[in-house]
């Protein structure tokens, strides 16, 4: 193979931090190249530079032997570089074809574009109906829209940032088949993921970043996932381990809860029932868009339920709003960390005070004790290894993974009776993910009840005592996690479980 993309000495600095420090590596033609690194290692800055969203301070790039310095994404796309971002950039109210057209410089008429979408999607095993409204699509189908939009540009280099975070195992296999086909046709893939087993399955080369610098290369086909993770963090990793303990009395009981969607594109909840015991971790899995956000809103008190009850340690809290629920010991951490879990333009101290003021004793005669608030933020930063200059920094200045560590740490350190977390390690590197999972296991071992809502099936199998599948707003019967296989979970996420028995604790038909 010969080089398609060559980076030489790329450097980009921001106030107080060097995001990329003399980065050099090569992506071969037809290669599937992994870019690995812990949170804050500089991966996002680097791919944004390649895609024309960031201008480097120093260094050069060459694409297919020619100088390459895109001033904006339009120039990158014109040169044959496409990117599928971690967060979908689609309009729910528009059709597939209309969304694709918005991402093209000179789109053809919708009839011709619809024909091309069908041709390309069928050719790559990603079937799409160009006339369907995006708001009605599953998460996997939405990702197909993003990929097909890129494929219509006939890219020479496709950058993918955490592409499997919202996919079922079956959808991951379809995606990998598509990427392998692209590679065989001569396109190059630059692939970012914290799922190291996926890297080993898909990629033929890897560059490892740490602290903004290249610290090594690896052949993912030869290295183990542990070896890759240890190269990323520069230290030996310890897998999370649960302490031996017996589940206790019921902590949180939901009975026949139903709730309409918040919008026309949301998912209604239907007759949800479960019981969470002290010392237990209940894992709830589901493909994105099957009611996870609605379930968290129902548990936090952000949205009132239409029917059903919720009991916390024998107390009916069904009609309580978020603040009194938190005071009673039911704490939550939503999936959307920037804007929902944290206020972007407020400091870490202010964000710590927003949810921790009452439970951490920061209020004095109606006034906030800023010293206690700063001390709490500092405790979170230290306990969860949040990479930041200090508690005065705005939330939006943190990398996604570091903000996630801060949000989870803020709730764990408030000593909850029940903690509900949605996507606790989404976009977080291996070392940080292990630390977060260990904190959740320790919380349960100390007698709290923990609910983990996640699309990461490996994570759910690792931390859960019992597992339940959420599909189309219905919750399947919780089953012991130790009895499950990945294939069985994949079927359960698709709805192949006994929905009629969702109040039971011992049945789940696959």
C-alpha positions in Angstrom: 0.0 0.0 0.0 1.0 3.6 -0.5 0.2 6.6 1.6 -3.0 8.5 1.1 -2.7 11.0 4.1 0.5 12.1 5.6 0.7 14.3 8.7 4.1 15.8 9.7 4.6 17.8 12.9 1.0 19.0 13.3 0.7 21.3 16.4 -2.2 23.1 17.8 -2.2 25.0 21.1 -5.1 26.6 23.1 -4.7 28.8 26.2 -3.2 26.5 28.9 -3.0 23.3 26.8 -1.2 21.9 23.7 -3.9 19.8 22.1 -1.6 18.4 19.4 2.2 18.4 19.8 4.2 17.6 16.7 1.8 14.8 15.5 3.1 12.7 12.6 1.7 9.5 11.1 0.5 8.1 7.8 -2.8 6.6 6.6 -2.3 4.1 3.8 -4.6 3.8 0.8 -7.2 1.2 1.4 -6.2 1.0 5.1 -8.4 1.0 8.1 -6.4 3.1 10.6 -7.3 3.4 14.2 -6.6 6.6 16.2 -6.4 5.7 19.9 -6.0 7.8 23.0 -7.5 8.6 26.4 -9.8 11.5 26.8 -8.0 14.8 26.2 -5.2 13.0 24.2 -5.9 15.3 21.2 -7.9 13.0 18.9 -10.8 15.4 18.3 -8.5 18.3 17.6 -6.6 16.2 15.1 -9.5 14.9 13.1 -11.1 18.4 13.1 -7.8 19.7 11.6 -7.9 17.0 8.9 -11.6 17.9 8.1 -10.9 21.7 8.0 -12.6 22.7 11.2 -9.4 23.7 13.0 -6.3 25.4 11.5 -3.0 24.1 12.9 -0.3 26.3 14.4 2.4 24.4 12.7 3.0 21.3 10.6 1.9 20.1 7.2 -0.5 17.6 5.6 -0.3 15.8 2.2 -3.2 14.1 0.6 -2.3 11.6 -2.1 1.1 13.2 -2.4 -0.2 16.8 -2.8 -0.1 19.6 -0.2 -3.4 19.6 1.8 -4.5 22.4 4.1 -8.4 22.8 4.0 -9.6 26.1 5.3 -13.1 24.7 5.9 -15.0 21.4 5.7 -16.2 22.3 2.2 -12.6 22.3 1.0 -12.0 19.0 2.7 -15.1 17.4 1.1 -14.0 18.7 -2.3 -10.6 17.0 -1.8 -12.4 13.7 -1.0 -12.4 13.7 2.8 -15.7 12.9 4.5 -16.5 12.6 8.2 -19.3 10.9 10.2 -19.5 12.7 13.6 -20.2 11.1 16.9 -23.4 13.1 17.2 -25.9 12.9 14.3 -26.5 16.2 12.5 -30.0 15.4 11.1 -33.3 17.2 11.1 -36.1 14.9 12.4 -38.9 16.7 10.5 -37.2 16.2 7.1 -37.0 13.2 4.9 -33.9 11.1 4.3 -33.4 12.6 0.9 -33.9 16.2 2.2 -31.3 15.6 5.0 -28.8 14.2 2.5 -29.4 17.2 0.2 -28.5 19.6 3.0 -25.1 18.0 3.3 -24.2 18.4 -0.4 -22.7 21.4 -2.2 -24.8 21.1 -5.4 -27.5 18.5 -4.8 -29.5 17.2 -7.7 -33.3 17.2 -7.7 -35.0 15.1 -5.0 -36.1 12.5 -7.6 -32.6 12.0 -8.9 -31.1 12.2 -5.4 -33.6 9.6 -4.1 -32.6 7.2 -6.9 -28.9 7.7 -6.1 -29.5 7.1 -2.4 -31.3 3.8 -3.2 -28.5 2.7 -5.5 -25.7 3.6 -3.1 -27.4 2.2 0.0 -28.2 -1.1 -1.7 -24.7 -1.4 -3.1 -23.2 -1.1 0.4 -25.7 -3.1 2.3 -27.3 -0.1 4.0 -30.9 -0.1 2.8 -32.7 3.2 3.1 -36.0 4.6 2.0 -35.2 8.2 0.9 -38.8 9.3 1.4 -39.0 8.3 5.1 -39.0 11.0 7.7 -35.8 10.9 9.8 -37.8 11.3 13.0 -39.3 7.9 12.4 -35.9 6.1 11.9 -34.0 4.0 14.4 -30.6 5.0 15.6 -29.0 2.5 13.3 -31.0 3.8 10.3 -30.0 7.4 11.2 -26.4 6.4 11.1 -26.9 4.9 7.6 -28.2 8.3 6.5 -24.9 9.9 7.7 -22.8 7.3 6.0 -24.7 7.3 2.7 -24.4 11.1 2.6 -20.7 10.7 2.8 -20.6 7.8 0.3 -22.4 10.0 -2.3 -19.3 12.2 -2.2 -17.2 9.2 -3.3 -14.6 9.8 -0.5 -11.0 8.9 -0.6 -10.8 9.2 3.2 -13.7 8.5 5.6 -13.3 9.6 9.2 -15.5 7.9 11.7 -15.8 9.1 15.3 -17.3 6.5 17.8 -19.6 5.1 15.1 -21.0 2.1 17.0 -22.0 3.8 20.3 -25.8 3.6 19.4 -25.8 0.3 17.4 -26.9 -3.2 18.3 -24.4 -6.0 17.7 -26.2 -6.9 14.5 -26.0 -3.3 13.2 -22.3 -3.2 14.1 -21.7 -6.2 11.8 -23.5 -4.5 8.9 -21.4 -1.3 9.5 -18.1 -3.3 9.5 -19.1 -5.1 6.3 -19.6 -1.7 4.7 -16.3 -0.4 5.9 -14.5 -3.5 4.7 -16.1 -3.1 1.3 -15.0 0.6 1.1 -11.5 -0.5 2.0 -11.4 -3.1 -0.6 -12.5 -0.5 -3.2 -9.5 1.6 -2.2 -10.9 4.1 0.2 -9.1 4.7 3.5 -10.8 4.8 6.9 -9.6 6.7 9.9 -11.5 5.2 12.8 -11.9 6.5 16.4 -13.4 4.3 19.1 -12.9 3.4 22.7 -14.2 -0.1 22.1 -10.8 -1.8 21.7 -12.2 -5.2 20.7 -13.8 -3.5 17.7 -10.5 -1.9 16.8 -8.9 -5.4 16.9 -11.6 -6.8 14.7 -11.7 -4.0 12.1 -8.4 -2.1 11.9 -5.1 -3.0 10.3 -3.0 -0.2 11.9 -3.2 2.1 14.9 -1.6 5.3 16.1 -1.7 6.0 19.8 -1.8 9.5 21.2 -1.1 10.6 24.8 -1.0 14.1 26.0 -1.2 15.4 22.4 1.8 13.4 21.2 2.2 10.2 19.3 3.5 7.7 21.7 3.5 4.7 19.5 2.0 2.6 16.7 0.4 -0.8 16.9 -1.0 -3.6 14.8 -4.4 -4.2 16.4 -4.6 -7.6 14.9 -1.6 -8.7 17.0 -2.1 -6.7 20.2 -4.6 -7.6 22.9 -7.2 -5.1 24.0 -5.4 -4.7 27.4 -2.1 -4.0 25.6 -3.7 -1.3 23.5 -5.4 0.3 26.6 -2.2 0.3 28.6 -0.3 1.9 25.7 -3.0 4.6 25.6 -2.8 5.5 29.3 0.9 4.6 30.0 0.0 2.3 32.9 -1.3 -1.1 33.7 -5.1 -1.2 33.9 -7.2 -2.9 36.6 -10.6 -4.2 35.5 -13.5 -3.3 37.7 -14.3 -5.8 40.4 -17.5 -6.1 42.5 -17.2 -6.6 46.2 -19.1 -9.6 47.6 -22.4 -8.6 49.1 -26.0 -9.7 49.3 -28.8 -7.6 47.8 -31.0 -6.1 50.6 -34.5 -4.7 50.8 -36.3 -3.0 48.0 -35.0 0.5 47.4 -36.9 1.7 44.3 -40.1 0.2 43.0 -41.9 1.2 39.8 -45.4 -0.1 39.2 -47.2 0.2 35.9 -45.7 3.5 34.9 -46.8 5.0 31.6 -45.8 8.4 30.1 -46.5 10.1 26.8 -43.5 11.3 24.7 -42.2 14.8 25.2 -42.5 15.5 21.4 -43.8 13.8 18.3 -40.4 12.2 17.8 -40.2 10.8 21.4 -41.1 7.4 22.6 -44.0 6.8 25.0 -43.5 4.5 28.0 -45.9 1.7 28.4 -46.7 0.0 31.7 -43.1 -0.2 33.1 -42.6 -2.1 36.3 -39.4 -3.2 38.2 -37.9 -3.5 41.7 -34.4 -2.4 42.6 -32.9 -3.7 45.7 -30.2 -2.3 48.0 -26.8 -3.3 46.8 -28.0 -4.2 43.3 -27.0 -2.9 39.9 -29.8 -3.2 37.4 -28.7 -2.8 33.8 -31.2 -1.5 31.3 -30.1 -1.8 27.7 -31.7 -0.6 24.5 -30.9 0.9 21.1 -31.0 4.7 21.1 -34.5 6.1 20.8 -36.4 3.3 22.5 -37.4 5.3 25.6 -34.1 5.8 27.6 -34.4 9.6 27.9 -38.1 9.3 28.8 -37.3 6.7 31.5 -34.7 8.9 33.0 -37.1 11.9 33.0 -39.7 9.8 34.7 -37.3 8.6 37.4 -35.7 12.1 38.0 -39.1 13.8 38.2 -38.5 16.1 35.2 -41.7 14.9 33.6 -44.8 13.7 35.4 -46.0 10.2 34.5 -49.5 9.7 33.2 -50.1 6.6 35.2 -48.3 4.4 37.7 -46.3 4.9 40.9 -42.7 5.2 42.0 -41.7 4.2 45.6 -38.3 5.1 47.2 -37.6 3.0 50.4 -41.4 2.6 51.0 -42.2 6.3 50.3 -44.4 7.2 47.4 -42.5 9.8 45.4 -44.6 9.6 42.2 -45.7 13.3 42.3 -42.4 14.8 43.6 -40.4 17.1 41.3 -36.6 16.7 40.9 -35.4 18.7 43.9 -37.4 16.9 46.5 -36.5 13.5 44.9 -32.8 14.4 45.1 -33.3 15.4 48.7 -34.9 12.0 49.4 -31.8 10.3 47.9 -32.8 9.6 44.3 -30.1 11.1 42.1 -29.7 10.9 38.3 -27.1 11.6 35.6 -28.6 12.1 32.1 -27.0 11.1 28.8 -26.6 14.7 27.4 -23.8 15.9 29.5 -23.4 19.4 28.0 -26.7 21.3 28.3 -28.6 18.9 30.5 -26.2 17.4 33.0 -24.0 20.5 33.0 -24.5 24.2 32.1 -21.9 24.8 29.4 -20.9 28.4 30.3 -20.9 27.9 34.1 -17.8 26.9 36.0 -17.2 23.5 37.4 -17.7 25.0 40.9 -21.1 26.4 39.8 -22.1 23.1 38.2 -21.1 21.2 41.3 -23.3 23.5 43.4 -26.3 23.2 41.1 -27.0 19.6 42.2 -24.9 19.3 45.3 -25.8 22.4 47.3 -28.4 20.7 49.6 -26.8 17.3 50.0 -23.3 18.6 50.5 -24.3 21.3 53.0 -23.4 24.4 50.9 -26.4 26.5 52.0 -26.2 28.8 55.0 -29.3 30.9 55.8 -30.4 30.8 52.2 -27.0 31.7 50.8 -24.5 29.5 49.0 -21.2 28.9 50.7 -18.8 29.3 47.7 -15.9 27.9 49.7 -17.7 24.6 50.2 -18.8 24.6 46.5 -15.2 25.0 45.3 -14.1 22.3 47.8 -16.7 19.9 46.4 -15.7 20.6 42.8 -12.1 20.1 43.8 -13.0 16.8 45.5 -14.7 15.6 42.3 -11.7 16.6 40.1 -9.3 14.7 42.4 -11.4 11.6 43.0 -12.3 11.1 39.3 -9.1 12.3 37.7 -10.8 15.1 35.7 -8.2 16.7 33.5 -8.7 20.4 33.9 -6.7 23.4 35.2 -9.1 23.8 38.1 -12.7 24.3 39.4 -12.9 27.8 37.9 -12.9 26.4 34.3 -16.2 26.4 32.3 -17.8 23.1 31.7 -17.7 23.5 27.9 -13.8 23.8 28.1 -13.5 20.1 29.1 -13.3 17.3 26.7 -16.4 15.1 26.5 -14.8 12.3 28.5 -13.5 14.6 31.2 -16.9 16.3 31.6 -18.5 12.9 31.8 -16.2 11.9 34.7 -17.1 15.2 36.4 -20.8 14.6 36.1 -20.7 11.0 37.3 -18.4 12.0 40.2 -20.6 14.8 41.2 -23.5 12.4 41.8 -21.5 9.5 43.3 -19.9 11.8 45.9 -23.3 12.9 47.1 -23.9 9.5 48.7 -27.2 8.7 46.9 -29.6 6.0 48.1 -30.4 5.3 44.5 -28.4 6.5 41.5 -29.7 6.3 37.9 -27.1 6.9 35.2 -27.7 7.0 31.4 -24.7 6.2 29.2 -22.2 6.5 32.1 -19.1 5.8 30.0 -20.1 7.1 26.6 -17.1 8.6 24.8 -14.8 7.8 27.8 -11.4 6.1 27.4 -10.7 2.7 28.8 -9.0 3.8 32.1 -11.8 6.3 32.9 -14.5 3.8 32.0 -13.0 1.3 34.4 -12.9 4.0 37.1 -16.5 5.0 36.6 -17.7 1.4 36.6 -15.7 0.7 39.7 -17.3 3.7 41.4 -20.8 2.4 40.5 -19.9 -1.1 41.8 -18.5 0.3 45.0 -21.7 2.4 45.5 -23.8 -0.7 45.2 -21.5 -2.6 47.6 -22.0 0.1 50.2 -25.8 -0.4 50.1 -27.1 1.9 47.4 -29.3 0.8 44.5 -27.9 1.6 41.0 -29.6 1.6 37.6 -27.3 1.8 34.6 -29.0 2.6 31.3 -26.6 2.0 28.5 -26.1 1.0 24.9 -22.7 -0.5 25.7 -23.6 -4.2 26.1 -20.1 -5.1 27.3 -20.5 -2.5 30.0 -23.9 -3.9 31.1 -22.6 -7.4 31.3 -19.6 -6.3 33.3 -21.5 -4.3 36.0 -25.0 -5.6 36.2 -26.5 -8.1 38.6 -29.7 -8.2 36.5 -30.5 -7.0 33.0 -33.7 -5.8 31.3 -34.2 -4.7 27.7 -36.0 -1.5 26.8 -37.7 -1.7 23.4 -40.3 0.7 22.0 -41.0 2.1 25.4 -41.6 -1.3 27.0 -39.4 -3.0 29.6 -38.7 -6.7 29.4 -38.5 -8.9 32.5 -35.1 -8.5 34.3 -33.0 -11.6 34.1 -29.7 -12.5 35.9 -26.9 -10.9 33.8 -24.7 -13.9 34.4 -27.0 -16.1 32.3 -26.9 -13.9 29.2 -24.9 -14.1 26.0 -24.2 -11.2 23.6 -26.4 -12.8 21.0 -29.3 -13.2 23.4 -29.1 -9.6 24.5 -29.1 -8.4 20.8 -32.3 -10.3 20.3 -33.8 -8.9 23.4 -33.0 -5.4 22.4 -34.9 -6.0 19.2 -38.0 -6.9 21.1 -37.7 -10.7 21.3 -38.7 -10.9 24.9 -41.9 -11.6 26.8 -43.3 -8.1 27.0 -46.5 -9.4 28.6 -44.5 -10.6 31.5 -42.6 -7.3 32.0 -43.7 -7.1 35.6 -42.2 -10.5 36.4 -38.7 -11.1 37.6 -37.9 -14.5 36.3 -39.1 -14.9 32.7 -37.6 -13.6 29.4 -38.2 -15.5 26.2 -35.7 -15.2 23.4 
